[in-house]
Amino acid sequence: MPRRLLIPFFLMLGACMPVANPDTPTRAASMDTTLPVMKTFSVPRPTPVRRSNADTARDFMDLTFKLESGRPLPSFSRFEGPIAVRVTGDAPAQLDRDLKRLVHRLRSEAAVDIQQVAPNQDARITIHAVSSGEIRRALPMAACFVVPNVSSLAEYKRLRRSALLNWAQVKRREKIAIFIPNDSTPQEMRDCLHEELAQSLGPLNDLYRLSDSVFNDDNVHTVLTGFDMLVLRATYDRELHSGMSRAEVARRIPGILARINPQGQGIAPHPTSDTPRVWIEAIQTALGPGTKHAQRRRSALEALKVASAMGWNDHRRAFSHYAMGRILLHSDPDQARAEFEAAKRFYEYSPSAELHQAYAASQLASLELARNNPERAMLLIGPHIDTAARHENAALLSTLMMLRAESLDLMGRVSEAREVRMDSLGWARYGFGADWAVRAKLREISSLSPLKGRRG
């Protein structure tokens, strides 16, 4: 069962944290308000699959027959037959709305026979909404997680040392529970929902080499992509069934992909090296919780050395620079800027890394804003607002809009800035949650402006 990693891109942006059991899938916090009504995403705009079927077949096998710990899985497993999913516990209304959207996508895009049922009906997947504290007491350091063969937190606690919870022992999926914190932000709950429901249905592994998937511990993508839906569609294809060996699935998956994704047949393969454990561990230490600044910096430097030695020019090389930039942001802003520039450059080389580029651009724009270069900040932000919206990342979208508003203020376009800032707040309520968190993000962005600094 996979582990997740907290990657702190932005204040209050949800992610997954390492847990005690290295094989438990996890994802690493009210609204009295005077702010505008919360905005939500409507029509999905999933990123299309832009890769060869040969690459997809390779990644499908590695996602399906390994756990994140590297432990191999002996056989293929999935649900057989119709899948009912329910929500129990004290669930916010927004969680139910997001689940309905996700179930519709799974049915229409991945052809999974899944439907939502009432909380009191029998279901093969139970999404149990409980407090963050209850989750941490059950599994310290986890923000949310998924386990087989249980349907409640009490059942999980009772069986936590049982072989029933061992994914390597699961031959056919019959009953799965997902535990999601009901006191986190709407986006954090949605992100947990997408990642954990996808893992309950399909792959249990994450691969850093994937730039176009939620099955990646960098946590850039938080809603299911076109690639993820293709993987799930292949998982539930009629030619596969639970209990098949790796060799049996490997023989069938090329033909399955040729049938369900014919456009992938004409695209040339793009061989990608595996990610060595030393790089993964360096990144986890650099950006994970509980590490001192000096050790973070040493670990980020180690990740950069490994990325360079591997000859990477992809999103992993970019992410190594991004991590170093985050670590240096307060102690050495000039060097941090150089690292973010390097990250931006390597992300531009990488296929399907538009969302990654948006994160790098937001960091560079904040530095330009602090230097009283609003025109440059606007140029950096401009191409990425629609990217954040298309990927349904309200926290990133509202952050980019707040940066745009501050830039407009510095340029003397005050009324336009006021309009953009007001528009950002509805998205911030979905991305950051409670009023205090939204206002904290506003203050954080506002404090970058030299104009506001002189006034303050």
N, C-alpha and C positions, 0 to 999 in steps of 0.2 A: 504494500500500500504506500503510495507516494507521500512525500513530505513537501510542504510548501515553505516559501521563504518570504519574510517581510522585506520588501524593496521600497524604501520610503521616497517615492517620486515627489509627492506633494503632501502638505499638511492634511491629515485626516483621510488620505486616500487609502482605501482598504486593500489588504493583501493577505497572504498566508504565511504563517509562522511555523518554524520547526516544532515538532512535537516529540514526546518521549519515544513512541513507537515509530521506527523509521519506515514502516510500511503502512501507515494510516493516512489516507487521503484527507487533507485539510485545506482550509483557506483562512489564510490569515487573514463606533459607538455612536420625538419629543417636541413637540412643536407648538408652543405658544408663540405667536408671531405677529409682528407688525410689518413683515416683509411681504413682497408680492407672492401671489399664489405659486406653489411649486409647479415647475414645468416637467413634463415627462415626454419620452420619445414615443412616436406613434408608428409610422410605417417603417419596418426594418429595412436597412440598406446594407446587407452583408457584403463583405469584401469578396469579390469573385475569385475563383480558383485560377491562378496563373502559374501553373507548374506542370511538369510532365507527369504522366501516369507512372513512369518508372520511378521517379522520386517519391511519389505518393505511396507506391507499393512498398518501397524501402522503409519509409517512415511509419506506415501502417504496421508493419511487422515489428518494428522496434517499440512502438507505442503499445502494442497489444500483447507482446510476449515478454515484457520486462516490467518490474516495479522500479520506482525511482531510485531505490537503494542499489539497483543493478541486479537484484535477484531475478533469475529467469522464472517465468511462469510455465508450468508443464503442459498446459492445454488452453485452448480457446474457450472463453465463457461469455455468455450473454443471457438475457431473458429470452425465453421461448414462448411465443404466443402474445396475446394482448397484454399491455402493461397499464395498470391503473396507478395513479399517483395522487396522494392526498396531502393536505396541510393540517397539522395538529398543533396544539399549544396556543399560546397567546400571540397570534400572528397579525401584524399590521395589515391594513387593507391593501397597501401598495404591494406587499409581497404577493398577495393573491393575484393582483392585476398583472404583475410581472411574470408570474408563473403561467397565467393564461396565454400571454404573448409567446412565451417560450415553448409551451406545449404546441401551440399552433405552428410555430416555426419547425419544430421537430417532426410534426406530421407532414407538413407541406414541403420542406426542404430535404429532410433526411429519410422520409417515408417510414418513420418509426411508428408502430401501432401503439400509440400512447394516448391516454385521456385522463383528465382530472376528474376526480370523484369527490363526494362530500367527505368531511372529516370522520363521520361515523361509519363510512363504508369500508369494506375490506380493500386493501391496496397492497401492491407489491413494493412500491416505494413510498415511504412516509417521510415527509419533510416536517421536522419537529422544530417549532420556533420557541426558543428558550433564551434566558438572559445570558450575556457574555460571561457573567460570573459562574453560572451553572456549567457552561461549556468548559471553562478553565478548571473548575473543580473536578470535572470528569476527565479532562485531558489537558494538563497544564501547558500553556503557551499556544494552544490552538485557538483560532478565531471561529472556525467552523470545520466540520469534518464529516466523512461518510464511512459507514461500516456495513458489512454484510450480515445477514441472518439475525437482525434485531429490528425492532420497530419503535423502541423508546429508549430514553436515556437510562432509566432504571434497569432495563434489560441489558443495555451495554455495560453498565457498571457491574452487574451480576456475572456477566460472561467475559469480562475484559481479558482474562487469562486463558480463555477457552480457544481451542483450535477452530471453533466455529467462526471466529472473527478473523481468521487468517486467510487473506485473499488467495494465497498460493494453494489453498485447499479447496477453493470454490471451483466446482466443475460446471455448474449451471446456476445462474443467478435466479433466486426465488424471492428473497425478501431483503430489502436494503433500507437503511435509515440515514437521513441527512439531517445534521443538526446545525441550525442557523441562528445567529444571535438576533433577537427581536428588538434590541436596544441600540443597534448600529444605524448608520445612515441608510437611506433607501438604496443608494448606489452600492454600498458594501453588501447589503442583503441580496441585491440583484446579482452582483458579481459572484457571491457564494453560490447562489442558485444555479447560475450557468455552469460554473466549473464543477460543482459537486454532482449536479444531475447528469452532466456529460460523462463524468467518471463512473457514476452508478450504472450508466447504460453501456459504456464502452471502455476506451483505453484507461489504464490505471497509471501509466507512465507519463512523465514530462520530459521534453527534449529541448535543451537550450538552443539547438541548431535550428529550430523552427522559428521563422519570423512572422508567420501568418496564422498563429494558432493560440488558443487558450492553454493548450498542453505545453506550456513553457513556463519555467519558474521565474522568468523575469517579470511576469504579471503585467505586461504592457497591454495585451488583449484581455478584456474582461467579459465580453459577450462573444458567443460562438460565431466563428468566422465561416466563410464559405468552405474553407479547407476542413474545418471541424465537422460541418454538416456532411461533407463528402465522406469523411472517415466513419461517421456514424451510419450513413447510408450503406456503406460497404459492410460494416459490422452486422447489419441486420438484413443483408442480402440472402435470398433464398438458397444460394449455393453453400452457405456456411451454417454450421450448427455447433452447439456446445459440445465440448469434449474432443474436438479435432486437434490434431497435433500441429506443431509449427510447420512441419514439412507439408502437411495436407493443406493448410491455409496458404502457404507460400505458392503452392502449385495453382491455386484457384484465384488468388487475388488479382493477378494481371488481367485475366479474362473478365472478372467482375468490373474492374475499373474501365476497361475498354468499352464495356456495355453501358455503364451508368455515367461515364464521363468521356465521351468520344473525343471531345476537343483536346483532351490531355494526351491523346495518341500522337498528335503532330508536333508536340513541343519537345525540344531537345532536352535530355537529362542535364541536371546541374549537380554533379557530385559534390557532396559536403562531408567534411571530416567529422568524426565523432568528437564530442567535447570531453577532454580529459578530466578526471576527478580532481586533479590539483587545481585547475581553473575554477571549477564549481565551488570547491572548498574556500578558495581565496575570495571569490565573490560573496559567498555566504558570510564569511567573517567580516568583509569590508562593509557590508550593508545590513547584516543581521543585528538583532538587539544584543545589548549587554557587552559591547566591545568598546574599549577605550580608543580615543582618537588616534594615538600613535600606532596602535595595532591595526586600525582600519586603514590607515595610510600605507603601512607595510603590505597589507593584504591586497589593497588595490594595485600597488606597484607590482606585486607578484602576478596578479591577473593580467596586467599589461605586458609583463615579460613573457608570460605563457602565450598570450594572444599573438605577440610579435613572433615568437619562436615557431608557432604553428603556421605562420604565414597567412593568418586570417585577414581578409579585407571585407568581412561581412558585419552583420549586426552584433556579433559577439565581440569583435574588436571595438566597435563603436560603444557597446555597453561597458566595456572595460574603461574607456576614456570617460564615459558618462559617470560611472561610479567614482572615479578619481575626482572629477569636477565637483560632485556633490560633497565629497569629503573636504575639499579645499575651499569651498565656497566662502566660508567666513574667515579662515586663517590666511588665505592667499587668493583674493579675488582675481588678480591678473592671470595667475596660473590656472585657476578654475576656468576662466574664460577660454584659455588655450585648449584645455581638455574638452570643453563643450564644443568648441569649433572642430576639433578632431572627431568627436562623436558625430557631429552633424555631417562631416565629410564622408565618414565611413557608412553612415546610415544612407546617404545618397547613393552609394555604390550598391546597396543591398536591395534585392527584390522584396516587394511587399513590406517595406519598412516606413510607410508614410506616417503611421501613428507614432513610431519611434522618433521620427524627425520632428514631430510636433512637440514632444517632450523636450528635446534638445533646444528647439527654437524658443520655447517658453523660458528656459534658463538663460539663454543668450539675450532675449528681449528684456528680462528683468535687469540684467547687468547693464544693458544699453540705457535703460530708463534711469538707473541710478547714476549714470554718467551724463545725464541730461542730453541724450541723443534720441528724442522721441521719434524722429523720422525713421531712423534705423530700426528702432523697436517695432514700429508699425510694419515695416517691410518684412521683418522676421515673422511677425504674428500672422499677417494677412493670409498666406496660403493654407494655414493650418486650422482655422476656426471651423471650416466645413469638414475637415478631416476628423476633428474631435466629435462633431455632431454625428457624422456618418458612423463612427465607431461607438456611439452612444455613451461617451465618457463625459458626463455632466461636470465632474470635478475639474477635468482638464479644460473643457469648453468654457466654464465660468471663469477659470483662472486666466485664460487667454483674453476673454472679453474684459476682465478687470484691468489687465495690462494695457489693452487697447484704450480703455477709458482714461487711464492715467496719462498715456501718451497724448491723447487728444487734449487733455487739460493743459499739458505742457506746451502744446502747439497753439493754445489760445482758442480752441474750438470747444468752448465750455458747454454749450447746450447739446452738442452732439455727444460729448463725453457723458453728460448726465443721462442721456437716452440709452447709450450702450451699457453704462453701469447698472441702470435700473433693469435692463433686459438680462444682465448677467445674474441677477439675484434669484430669479425663478429657477435657473439651472443650478445655482449654488445650493438652493434648498434641497434639491435631489442629491447633489454630489457631496455636500458637507453636512447636511442634516439640520441640527438645531440652530436657532437664531444666533446663539453665542459663537458657534463654529463659523457660520457665514460671516458674522461681523469680524471675527478674528482674521479670516482670510482677507476681507476688505482692508482691515488695518495693515496686515502684512504687505499687501500690494501697494497700498497708499504710502507706506513708509519708505518705499523705494524712490519716490518722486522727490527731487531736489526742491521743487516748489512747495510741497507739503512739509518738507523738513524745515524750510525757512519760516514757514508759518507756525510750525510746532515749537 
